[in-house]
């Protein structure tokens, strides 16, 4: 499948800017990768063939871990990973939360890295799902509803960010959200003119 992307390689969420919405459909290779997380991949694939519009619960910790954040923060993280970082792997929305698929072991390492950092108090710490956890993944086909792919799996070896890349994206996304002028020169003098008479 050929997918058009922007210069940053970021797939479209809605098919605009020359980027097809097909990035929201899981390919057969992507389905095989997702199914590899389950104890019986062949049964998972058979269930999806019978009902491709049904979400599924998959265990974390072997094929992937998942970093779970509020959807607006997750969108900022995803944009940063594609625009200024190493890129991202599959990402989904499930009931108002964004699920960023990551390398196995991220769920254990990311909270330890975050313990050393400071970020906007308005942003809650990400929820990390790893070994022993399970997540609900959206249906293989794009469909309206509370669970959908933003960047669907499209290969047997998708690019998955690790804890360092997700830490960087999280910190930049939360710090950027705290400022009124995110593109302003940090050394510039900014004056409050709201009290002038």
Secondary structure, DSSP 8 states (H G I E B T S, - for coil): ------TT----SSS-TT--GGGGS--HHHHHHHHTTSS-HHHHHHHHHH-TTS-EEEE-SSS-EEEEEEHHHHHHHHHHHHHTSS----EEEETTEEEEEE-TTHHHHHHHHHTT----TTS---EEE-TT-EEEE--SS--SSSEEEEE---STT---B-HHHHHHHHHHHHHHHH-S-TTS-TTS-----TT--
